[in-house]
Amino acid sequence: MKYIELTIHTTTEASEIISDIMWNYTDYGVTICDRADIIALQTAKESTFWDYMDDDLTADKPSDVLVKCYVAEDVAGEVVASILQDIADAKERSEGFMPFGTLEDTKRLVDGDDWIDVWKKHFRPIHLGAIVVVPEWIEYAPAPNEQVVLLDSNMAFGTGEHETTSMCVELMQEYITPSSVCIDVGCGSGILGISAIKLGAEKAYLTDIDPIAVESSLHNAKLNGVDDKTVVAHSNLLENTDVQGDVMMANITGEVLKMLAPSIPKNLKKDGVLILSGIIESRLDMVKQAYEAVGMQVIFEKRKGEWFALVLKHA
């Protein structure tokens, strides 16, 4: 079987959004090639080094990030057109908040009937404290203190591999109790809300503006047997509801988090905690200031690679 490899030239900030869009249309793999990830690995630990890292990688210049996906050749014309249109729509919605880069696209034909199996070999269970994120096609026997979160194979954003997601999962474990009501804004695959229930939360409310993400969250909640404790809504926030959360999570981007700052706190209990992730260093102060302006106070800050997560409470 033959595939079309579609490559989009973009930015670090927009790469996850484009990756998420691509995953809405393919089960055959999505990759992000970002020099910032290499630099993060180089600088994160003294024991981590690259003998042959190009000096140009550390130069202070704009990065061209490549996001690639694979589409079956026989449906590539229609599917690629849909992907490009969704990316254009996302750029328009994010105008003024996030740089998308050139969005130049290239296509090439690749061959290989075993492409999916080769791709799947790169995925393994991901350990995030008491949570283990496991691709649904892998058999895994958890240790007594582990809670397994199964994710279907067509998930990208929110698999636990990315630092922004892993920080959220790790941080929520400090605050969830058996009586907790949790809210996940921008739920993607549903990993945060599902993890919250697996950690013992009483209820989880998940929202997303992407109907495919809503479908995915519903599917993954059922796959994990927690659909009776989760509510998934196709909305920007918990609009027109009086739900109050003990733990609220939003793993999006700095620009979108800033835009949502006036609205998010209304659904957080006075003694609740808000976990924000998806923030790069250049947007960190901007996000802090936006939430301080609406009466929130940063009580903890976490960093992985180039990404930051914040824990906030009502001041």
C-alpha positions as CSV (number, residue, x, y, z in Angstrom):
1,M,0.0,0.0,0.0
2,K,1.2,3.5,-0.8
3,Y,0.9,6.7,1.3
4,I,1.2,10.4,0.8
5,E,3.5,12.0,3.3
6,L,2.2,15.6,4.0
7,T,4.7,18.0,5.6
8,I,3.7,21.4,7.0
9,H,6.2,24.1,7.9
10,T,5.2,25.9,11.0
11,T,6.3,27.1,14.5
12,T,6.9,25.4,17.9
13,E,3.8,27.2,19.2
14,A,1.4,25.9,16.5
15,S,3.0,22.5,16.0
16,E,0.7,20.7,18.5
17,I,-2.4,22.2,17.0
18,I,-1.4,21.2,13.5
19,S,-0.5,17.7,14.8
20,D,-3.9,17.4,16.5
21,I,-5.7,18.4,13.2
22,M,-3.7,15.8,11.3
23,W,-4.7,13.1,13.8
24,N,-8.3,13.8,13.0
25,Y,-7.7,12.4,9.5
26,T,-5.2,9.6,9.8
27,D,-4.3,6.5,11.8
28,Y,-1.0,6.1,10.0
29,G,1.3,8.3,12.1
30,V,2.1,12.0,12.8
31,T,5.6,13.3,13.6
32,I,6.9,16.7,14.8
33,C,10.5,17.6,13.9
34,D,11.4,20.6,16.1
35,R,15.0,21.7,16.9
36,A,13.7,23.0,20.2
37,D,13.1,19.5,21.4
38,I,16.8,18.6,20.7
39,I,18.0,21.7,22.5
40,A,15.8,20.8,25.5
41,L,17.3,17.3,25.7
42,Q,20.7,18.8,25.4
43,T,20.2,21.3,28.3
44,A,17.8,19.4,30.6
45,K,20.5,17.2,32.2
46,E,24.2,17.4,32.3
47,S,24.3,13.7,31.6
48,T,22.4,14.2,28.3
49,F,24.5,15.2,25.4
50,W,24.7,15.0,21.6
51,D,28.1,14.4,20.1
52,Y,27.2,15.6,16.7
53,M,24.6,18.3,17.3
54,D,24.9,21.1,14.7
55,D,25.9,24.4,16.2
56,D,23.2,26.1,14.1
57,L,20.6,24.4,16.3
58,T,21.4,26.7,19.2
59,A,21.6,29.9,17.1
60,D,19.2,32.6,18.1
61,K,16.9,32.5,15.0
62,P,13.4,31.5,14.2
63,S,12.7,27.8,14.1
64,D,11.1,26.1,11.1
65,V,9.2,23.2,12.7
66,L,8.1,20.3,10.4
67,V,4.8,18.4,11.2
68,K,4.3,15.3,9.0
69,C,1.4,12.9,8.6
70,Y,0.7,9.9,6.3
71,V,-2.5,9.4,4.4
72,A,-3.5,6.5,2.2
73,E,-2.9,7.4,-1.5
74,D,-6.4,6.5,-2.7
75,V,-8.0,9.2,-0.4
76,A,-5.2,11.6,-0.2
77,G,-6.6,14.3,-2.5
78,E,-9.7,14.9,-0.4
79,V,-8.1,14.3,3.0
80,V,-5.1,16.6,2.4
81,A,-7.5,19.3,1.3
82,S,-9.5,19.0,4.5
83,I,-6.3,19.1,6.6
84,L,-5.1,22.2,4.9
85,Q,-8.5,23.9,5.3
86,D,-8.7,23.0,9.0
87,I,-5.2,24.4,9.5
88,A,-6.1,27.6,7.7
89,D,-9.2,27.9,10.0
90,A,-7.1,27.4,13.1
91,K,-4.7,30.1,12.0
92,E,-7.6,32.5,11.5
93,R,-9.1,31.7,14.9
94,S,-5.6,32.3,16.5
95,E,-4.8,35.5,14.7
96,G,-3.0,37.8,17.0
97,F,-2.5,35.1,19.7
98,M,-0.1,32.6,18.1
99,P,2.4,32.6,15.2
100,F,1.7,29.8,12.6
101,G,4.8,30.4,10.4
102,T,4.7,30.0,6.6
103,L,2.4,26.9,6.6
104,E,4.2,25.8,3.4
105,D,3.2,22.3,2.5
106,T,5.0,19.5,0.6
107,K,3.8,16.1,-0.4
108,R,5.7,12.9,-1.4
109,L,4.7,9.3,-2.1
110,V,6.0,6.6,0.3
111,D,5.6,2.9,0.0
112,G,5.3,0.2,2.6
113,D,2.5,-2.1,3.7
114,D,4.0,-2.5,7.2
115,W,4.1,1.3,7.9
116,I,1.5,1.1,10.7
117,D,3.2,-1.7,12.5
118,V,6.6,0.1,12.3
119,W,5.0,3.3,13.6
120,K,3.3,1.5,16.5
121,K,6.6,0.0,17.7
122,H,7.7,3.5,18.8
123,F,4.9,3.6,21.4
124,R,5.3,2.2,24.8
125,P,3.5,2.6,28.2
126,I,4.3,6.0,29.7
127,H,4.7,6.2,33.5
128,L,3.5,9.4,35.1
129,G,3.5,8.8,38.8
130,A,0.6,6.5,39.7
131,I,-0.8,6.8,36.2
132,V,0.5,4.6,33.3
133,V,-0.7,5.7,29.9
134,V,-0.9,2.6,27.7
135,P,-1.7,2.4,23.9
136,E,-4.8,0.3,23.6
137,W,-3.1,-2.3,21.4
138,I,-0.5,-3.1,24.0
139,E,-1.1,-5.6,26.8
140,Y,0.2,-4.3,30.2
141,A,0.0,-5.7,33.7
142,P,0.0,-2.8,36.2
143,A,1.8,-2.9,39.5
144,P,-0.4,-2.7,42.6
145,N,0.0,1.0,43.0
146,E,-0.5,1.9,39.3
147,Q,-3.7,3.1,37.5
148,V,-3.8,2.3,33.7
149,V,-5.2,4.9,31.3
150,L,-5.8,3.3,27.9
151,L,-5.7,5.5,24.8
152,D,-6.9,4.5,21.3
153,S,-4.3,4.5,18.6
154,N,-5.5,7.6,16.8
155,M,-4.6,10.0,19.6
156,A,-1.7,12.4,19.3
157,F,-2.2,15.5,21.4
158,G,-2.6,14.3,24.9
159,T,-0.9,10.9,24.9
160,G,1.3,11.7,27.9
161,E,4.5,11.7,25.8
162,H,4.5,15.5,25.5
163,E,5.9,17.5,28.5
164,T,2.8,19.7,28.7
165,T,0.5,16.7,29.2
166,S,2.8,14.8,31.5
167,M,3.2,17.8,33.8
168,C,-0.6,18.1,34.2
169,V,-1.0,14.4,35.0
170,E,1.8,14.6,37.5
171,L,0.6,17.8,39.2
172,M,-3.0,16.7,39.5
173,Q,-1.9,13.8,41.7
174,E,-1.0,16.3,44.4
175,Y,-4.5,17.6,44.7
176,I,-7.1,15.1,43.7
177,T,-9.2,13.5,46.6
178,P,-12.0,11.0,46.5
179,S,-14.6,13.8,46.6
180,S,-12.9,15.9,43.9
181,V,-14.9,17.3,41.0
182,C,-12.4,17.9,38.1
183,I,-12.7,20.0,35.0
184,D,-10.6,19.7,31.9
185,V,-10.7,22.6,29.5
186,G,-9.5,21.7,26.0
187,C,-9.7,17.9,26.7
188,G,-8.3,16.6,23.4
189,S,-8.0,12.8,23.9
190,G,-9.5,13.0,27.4
191,I,-6.4,11.9,29.1
192,L,-6.6,14.4,32.0
193,G,-10.2,13.9,32.9
194,I,-9.8,10.1,32.6
195,S,-6.7,10.2,34.7
196,A,-8.5,12.2,37.3
197,I,-11.2,9.5,37.7
198,K,-8.6,6.8,37.8
199,L,-6.9,8.7,40.6
200,G,-10.2,8.6,42.6
201,A,-12.0,11.8,41.6
202,E,-15.8,11.7,42.0
203,K,-16.6,13.4,38.7
204,A,-14.8,14.9,35.7
205,Y,-16.2,17.5,33.2
206,L,-14.4,17.7,29.9
207,T,-14.8,20.4,27.2
208,D,-13.4,21.0,23.8
209,I,-14.2,23.2,20.8
210,D,-13.2,20.4,18.4
211,P,-16.0,17.9,17.8
212,I,-13.4,15.2,16.9
213,A,-11.8,15.7,20.3
214,V,-15.2,15.4,22.0
215,E,-15.7,12.1,20.1
216,S,-12.2,10.9,21.1
217,S,-12.7,11.7,24.8
218,L,-16.1,10.0,24.8
219,H,-14.5,6.9,23.2
220,N,-11.5,6.8,25.5
221,A,-13.7,7.3,28.6
222,K,-15.8,4.3,27.6
223,L,-12.6,2.3,26.7
224,N,-11.4,3.0,30.3
225,G,-14.8,2.2,31.9
226,V,-15.2,5.7,33.4
227,D,-17.9,7.1,31.1
228,D,-20.4,7.0,34.0
229,K,-18.2,9.5,35.9
230,T,-17.4,11.8,33.0
231,V,-19.3,14.5,31.1
232,V,-17.9,15.6,27.8
233,A,-19.2,18.8,26.2
234,H,-18.6,20.4,22.8
235,S,-18.0,23.9,24.1
236,N,-15.3,26.5,24.8
237,L,-15.8,26.3,28.5
238,L,-18.5,25.1,30.9
239,E,-20.9,27.6,29.3
240,N,-24.3,28.2,31.0
241,T,-23.5,25.8,33.9
242,D,-22.9,26.3,37.6
243,V,-20.5,23.4,37.9
244,Q,-17.7,24.2,40.4
245,G,-14.5,22.2,40.3
246,D,-12.0,21.3,43.0
247,V,-9.3,20.8,40.4
248,M,-9.4,22.5,37.0
249,M,-6.9,21.8,34.2
250,A,-6.2,23.6,30.9
251,N,-3.4,22.3,28.7
252,I,-3.6,24.6,25.7
253,T,-1.1,27.4,24.7
254,G,-0.1,30.6,26.4
255,E,-2.0,32.8,24.0
256,V,-5.3,30.9,24.4
257,L,-4.8,30.6,28.2
258,K,-4.5,34.4,28.3
259,M,-7.7,34.8,26.3
260,L,-9.6,32.4,28.6
261,A,-8.3,34.0,31.8
262,P,-11.4,36.2,32.5
263,S,-13.7,33.1,32.1
264,I,-11.9,30.1,33.6
265,P,-12.0,31.1,37.3
266,K,-15.8,31.3,37.5
267,N,-16.0,27.4,37.5
268,L,-13.3,27.0,40.2
269,K,-14.2,26.6,43.8
270,K,-12.8,29.3,46.2
271,D,-10.4,26.7,47.7
272,G,-9.8,24.9,44.4
273,V,-6.6,24.7,42.3
274,L,-6.1,25.6,38.7
275,I,-3.4,23.8,36.7
276,L,-2.3,25.5,33.5
277,S,0.1,23.9,31.0
278,G,1.3,24.4,27.4
279,I,3.3,27.6,28.2
280,I,6.6,28.4,26.6
281,E,9.1,30.6,28.5
282,S,8.4,33.7,26.3
283,R,4.7,33.5,27.2
284,L,5.1,32.7,30.9
285,D,5.0,36.2,32.4
286,M,2.1,37.1,30.1
287,V,0.0,34.1,31.4
288,K,0.9,34.9,35.0
289,Q,-0.1,38.5,34.6
290,A,-3.4,37.6,32.9
291,Y,-4.5,35.3,35.8
292,E,-3.2,37.6,38.5
293,A,-5.3,40.3,37.0
294,V,-8.5,38.2,37.6
295,G,-7.6,37.3,41.2
296,M,-5.5,34.1,40.8
297,Q,-2.2,33.5,42.6
298,V,0.6,31.2,41.4
299,I,1.5,28.7,44.2
300,F,3.7,26.4,42.2
301,E,5.7,26.4,38.9
302,K,7.0,23.3,37.1
303,R,9.2,23.1,34.0
304,K,10.0,20.3,31.6
305,G,12.3,21.1,28.7
306,E,11.1,24.4,27.1
307,W,7.6,24.0,28.6
308,F,6.1,25.4,31.9
309,A,3.1,24.5,34.0
310,L,1.5,26.6,36.8
311,V,-0.7,25.8,39.8
312,L,-2.9,28.6,40.9
313,K,-5.5,29.4,43.6
314,H,-7.9,32.2,44.2
315,A,-5.9,35.0,45.9
